[in-house]
Amino acid sequence: MNEQNCKNSVLNAAKKLLSENLVARTWGNVSCLTDDGKIVITPSGLAYDKMKETDLVVYDPQTKKKSGKHKPSSEKGVHAAAYQIFADAGFVIHTHQTYASALSLSGFSQLQLSESEKAVLGVIALAEYALPGTKKLTANVKKCFEGGAKIVLMANHGAVVVGKDEDDAFAKAKLLETVCERAAKTQTVNVKTNKAKSDAVKKVFDETETKEFFCIYETAEILSAAEKADKYLYAQLDDVAQMAGRKIPVIDDTEKIRKLAKKYNVILIKNVGAVIRAKTQEDLDALKTLVQKACICYLHTYNCEDKKYLPAFEANLMRFVYKIKYSKESDPAVKESRKKEIIRIIKFVLFSASAGVIQILSFTLLNEVIFKGNFYWISYLVALVLSVIWNFTFNRRFTFKSANNVPIAMLKVLGYYAVFTPLSTLLVNYLTDVVLWNEYLVLAVNMLINFVTEFLFDQFVVFRKSIDTNDIAKREKEKEEELENTKEN
């Protein structure tokens, strides 16, 4: 297939992944093999419903080079392995389909196929768990390919389906889901909802001023999982860990909801359902899909008496990476916030550097010109105070744009230096006299520590509740609102 036709097929398949409920949000990936051995593949971390042809990546598995404005999917190695091993492979989809994911956790050996199903699906294998996007995961899946399996369930992750073309790959994926759903042990229990508790939860969120989206999602699987689970429902799948976190609290008392909602975006409440909050409607919909899948997988492993949770380190690592990277790809508000923070850091660096210049110049003037080398400590103290005042004044007004109480903020800054100065002095003496580091290297280390700790102290202590509250910030906000209104009109 030529490159253009491959792009058309991949783009169509990317949309189909969502419509067929084979993935949520940006998880999973699609690829097609071109006539000249290159791979047209979906990019990393980009929403399928917004994907355009120009977003697709052309990846050469031989040279490892790519063309396109985005990075190729982190699972490109899995796709390349499929095309390398199977001569008739022309299309690969990596799905996060619900029941195949459940069977990747428990009960795979009991999977039963009819003769007609075997004819379509062929060999199905289970690959050992590894973090997504890693060489280890690629190696684990490749081992299954080498054993003849064109369908591989990746433990705690999802499935990879190798087909001759787009239609063949999707037909296999859908049949696989049918087979796995038939084998899944997801029997629910009869749980009645408590309207009073639901109303109490709604009242909490109605009284909370927030721009976030909120819903109570109630299904038989969610209610059953909440009934069976203890204190937490621990993540069993990679995508759940990434978006919902390593553990979902399971509670019975609605009094705890307000406190827990500050930390968790998904909470299971017995006789109520899943309380979900998100920053966008897209995130809310994705979380609903993931919570339902998480509860189905939990019920299956619970009934199989073979619960397989993700290791804590891996789950927390994926959550961290998702929060700092992938969740920002489709959230304009987060992108804008990140941009503001980068600008804030740049301003802090510049004003801090200028404060250093002020300190050097004022010390030189006092020590060399006015006091003629006498009263060194006075010269140093005055120069230090001038630099701190300079740095505080400009950072307060232009970096953090704070309208807080100046004397109180200044006392907090002095408190920082009251701690930092003696500690840094001890560190400098230790590194120069004991470790015997070069004094200029020690100075550079000390300045770096000073910069980082002072910025964090200013951000989270001195100006914590007053960032972007002064007249400059208000004027900027008014301009942004005017611009937004202009765009809407």
N, C-alpha and C positions, 0 to 999 in steps of 0.2 A: 504494500500500500504506500502511495506517495505521502510526503510529509503533510500536505494540505488536507488530504482525506483523513490522515491520522489525527490531525488537530480537530477536525470536525467531529470525529468519532469520540475522542477523549472528552471534548467539551460537552457533548450530548450525554455521555456516560456519567460525567461529574454531576450533572443536574439529576440524572436518574438515580444516583446513589441516595440522594435525599428523598426523592419521591417514592422510592421503593423501601424507605426506612432501613436502609442498609448501613447508614452512618448517621451521626449527628454533627452538626456544625462543620468543622474542618477536618475531622478525623477520617482516616482511610485515604486511599489514593488510587489513581487510574493511570494506565500507560498503554501505549500502542507502539508496535515495532514498525519502523519504516523500511522501505525496500533496501536502503543502503546500511541497515544495521544500527541505526540510531533509535533512540527511544523518546517519543513525545510523552511527557509525564506532567501531572498536575504539580503546581508549586507547593511549597511548604507554608502552612498556616494561613491559607487564603480561603474565604468562604466560597462554597460551590455556587450558591445562588447568585453571587455577584461576579463570578469568574467570566472573563472574556478570553477570546482567542489569543490576544496579545499577552495574556498572563501565563500561558502554557510555556513549558520549558522543553527545549530539545537537548537531550543528554546523550553524549557519546560514551558508551561503557568502555571502549578501548582506550581512548585518550583521556577520559575523565573530564572532558571539557563540556561546557554547557553554553547555550545561547538563549537569551531572554533576560528580562529585567528582574526576575525573581530567582530564588534558589529552588532547585528541584526538590521533590519530596525527600524527606530523610530516609525513606524506605527504598530509595532508588536501587540499592544493592540487591534487595530481594527481587525486584523486577528484572534487573540485569541477569541474575542467576537463573530465573525462569526461562528467559529467552536463550540463554547459553546452553541449558540442558535439554530443553524440548524443541526439536526441530520444527514442529508444527505450531508452536506458540506464537500468537500474534497479538494477544490482548491479555492484560493482567489487571485484576481489581483486588484491592485490599479493603475488606469491609470490616465493620464493627457490628455486624448483625447480632441481634439479641440472643437467640437460642444457640447459634454456633458458638458464641462467646461462653454461654453457660456450659456447653459440652466440653469446651476447652479447659474447664475447671474440674469437672467430675463426670464420671460415667461414660467416658469416651470409648472404653473397651466394650461397653454393652450396646454400642450403636449398631442397629440392625437395618440392612438395606435389602430391598427386593431386587430381583434379577434385573428388572428394567431400570431401577435406580442406579444399580451398579454399572450398567451399560452407559449411563449418562455421566455419572460422577467419577467412575473409576476408583483408583486407590485414594483413600483419605488418610492423612497422617497427622499426628500431634507433635508439634515442635516444643521443645523445652522453653521455659520462660527466659527472657532477657529484656533489658530496657529497650524501648522503641528507638529506632534510628541508630542502633549500635551494630558494630561488626559481629558481635556475638549473636545477635538476633538473626542477622543475615546468614551466618554459618549454620545456625540451628535449622532454619527453614531450608537452606540449600541442601542439607543432609537429607531432609524429607523428599525434596525434589529428586535427588539422586536415587532414592529408593523407588521412584516411579509415581509418586503422588503429585497430582496436579491440583489437588485441594489440600491445603494445610491449615489446621487449626493451630493458632499460636496461643499457648497457655497464657491466661490472664489478659488477653489482648484482643483477638479477633480472628479473621480468616483471610487467606490468600487464595484466590481462584485464578487458575490459568486456563485461558480459552483460545480457540482458533481465531475468534473475532469477538466483537462487542456482544453480539447476540448470544453466542455460545457461552461466554463468561457469565453473563447475567442469568441465563437459563440455569446454569450450574449453581450460582449463588442462591437463587430462589428455591431451587429444589433442595439444596443443602439445608436451608432454613426450615423447610417443611419436614425433612427427615429429623433434624435436631429437635424441633418443637415436639414431634411425636415421641422422641426419646426422653425429653426433659421431664423431671419429676417436680412439677411446680404446683402441686395441689395446694389450694388455698383453704383457709378456715373461715367459718362464718363469723364475721366481725361486724357488729352494728356500730354505725357512727353515732357520735354524741353531739347533737346540735348545739347544746349549751357550751361545750368545750370549743367547738368551731367558732361560735359567735364570740367567745372570749378572745380567741386568737385574732380574729378579724378586728376586734376593737383595739387590740394593742397596736396593730399596724395602721389602723385608721387614725389613731391619736399620735402617731409618729410622723413628724415632718421629714419627708424624704422624697427624692426624685426617683427612687428605685422602684422596680416593678415587683409585684408580690402576688402570690396565689396560693391556695390550698389545693393540692392535687390529690384526688382520692380515687384509687383503683382497688380491686380485690387483692391484687398482689402487694400493693403498698401497705394496705391495712393488715394483711396477713404477716408481712415481714416485720412490721412494727410490733405486732402481737408476739411474735416468736423471738425477736432479738432482745438482747439484754440492754446494757447501757449505751452501746454504740453499734452501728452497722459499719464494719470496717470495709474499706475498698478492696474489691477482688479484681477489678479491671483497671487498666491503665487510664482510659478516658475518664472514668469516674473519679479516680484519684486526682487527675489533673484539674478537673473543673469543680468537683464537689469537695475535694480534700481527702485525706487519708481515712477519716472517720466521720460518720454522720450520727449526731446524737439521737438517741431514742428516749423520749420522755413520756411521762404520764401526767405530770403536773404542769398546767399551762402557765403557772406563775413564773416559771423559769424562762419562758419564751423570749421576753424582752432582753434579758442578759445574754442568752445564747445567740440570738439573732445578730448581735454585734460581732460575733466571731465566725459563725457558720452561715453559709447561704442555703443550706438544706438541713431541715430538722424533721425527724419523724415523730409524730405524736400519736400515741395509742388512741384508737377510736376516733381519730380525726383525719389522718393522712399525712402527706408530706407538705410541710410549709417551705415554700421556695421563694427566694428573693434574688433579684438580679438587676444589673444596671441598664440592660436593654431588653426589649421584648424578644429579640433573637436569642439572647442568653437564657431568658426564662424558658423559652420553648425547648432549647437544647437541654437544659437541666431537667425538664419534665421527662424528656426521652431517656436521659441517663439514669434518673432515679427509678423509673419504671424498669429499665434493664437491670439496674443494680439489685432491685428487690426480686426480680425473677431469678437472677443468678443466685441470690442468697437462698431463696426457697429451694431451688434445685440442689444446691450443695448441702443445705440443712437436711433435706429429705434423703439425700444420699449418704448422710452422716460423714461427709468428707469436705469440710469447709477449707478452702484454700485462699487465704488472704495475701495481699501483696506485702512484701517485707516493708517495714516501717521506713527504712532509709530510702528505698527506691520510690515509695509512694510520696514521701515528703519532697524528694528531689524533683519528681515530675510536677508536683503542685507548684513548687518554687519557680521552675523553668516556665511553666505555663503562665503564671502570674506576671512574670517580668518580660515575657516574649509574646507568646501566641495570643493571649487575651487582648493584647494591644493592637493586633493586626486589624481587627474589624470594629474597633471602638474609637471613633473620632475624638470623643471627650477625653479618653485616656491618652491618646496621642498628643492632644493639645496640652494636657497636664504635664506630660513628660517633657514637652518642648519648653514649657514655662520653668520647670525645674532645672533644665540644662542652662537656660538663660540666667536663672538665679545663681547657679554655681559659678558661671562665668563672671557675673558681676561681683560675687563674693571674692573670687580670685583677684580680680583687678583692684578692688578697693583694699583688699588685704595687702597686695603688693604696693599700692600707693602709701598705705600706712607704714610699711617697712621703709619706704623712701623718706617719709616724714620723720621717722625715728632716727634714721642715719644722719639726715641733714641737721635736725635739731640737736642731736648729740654732738655732732662735729662742731656746730656753731657754739654751743655752750662750753664744751670741753676745751676746744682749741683756741677760740677767740675770746670768750667772755671770762672763763675761769683759768685760762692758761695752763691747763693740765691739773689744776687743783679741784677739789670737791667732785671727784669722779662719780661718786654715788648720787650726788644731786643731779648732775648732768644726765646720768643714766635714767634715774627715776622720772625726771621731767620729760625726757624724750619718750620714755615708755608710756607715760600718761597721755601725752599729746597724740601718740600713734593710736592708742586705744580709743580715745575720744573721737579722733578722726574716723577710725574704722567703724566704730559704733554708730556714729551719726549718719554716715553715708549708707552703711548696710541697712540700718533701720529704715531710712526713708526710701532708698531706691532698690535694695535687694529684696528685703522682706516686706517692704511697703506697709509697715506696722503703725497703728495709731495708738499703741498701748502707752501706759504710764512711763515716762522717761526715767524718773528717779528709780523706780522699782526695777525696770529693765537694766539700768546701769548697775544697780547693786548685784543683780544676778550675774552680769558680766564680770564684775569685780570678784564675785564668789568663785567663778570659774578660774580666774587667774590666781586667786588665793590658793587654789588646789593645784593648778597646772604648774605654776612657777616652781614651787619647791620640788614637786615630783620630777619635773623636767630637768631641774638642776642635778638631782641625784642620778638621773639617767645619763646625763651628759658626763658627769664625773666618772660614772661606772664604765661607760663605753670608751672614754679617752684614757683613763688611768689604769683600769683593770683589763679590759678587752683589747686596749691599745689600737682602737680605730683611729683613722685619720680625723683630725678635728673638724675639717671642712665637711667630711662625710657625716660626722655626728651632727653638725649644724644643720645640714640638709635634712637628715632624719627627724631632728627635733622640730624643724619648721613644718615638715609634712604632717607630723603628729599634731602640731599646734593647729594647722589649717583644718585638718579633718575633724578633730574633736571640737574645735570652736564652731565650725559650721553646724555640726550636729547638735551642739549645745544651744546655739542660737535658734535653730529650726524647731527643736523639740522641747526646749525649756524656756528660753527668753521670749521668743515670739510665737510660741506654739498656738495660741488661740487668737492671735491678732494678725496673722499673715494676710496680706492683701486687704487691709481695712482702711488705709489712709486715703487722702484725697486723690492721690495719683491712681491708686487701684480702682477707686470708684469711677473716675473719669474714663479709665480704660474699659471698665465693665459696661458703662453707658454707651461707649462707641461700639463695643461688640454687639450689644443688644440692638442698636440702631442698624448696624450692618446686617444682622440676622433678620430684622423686620423688613429691610429693603429686599433681601433675597426672597423672602416669603411672598412679598407683594409683586 
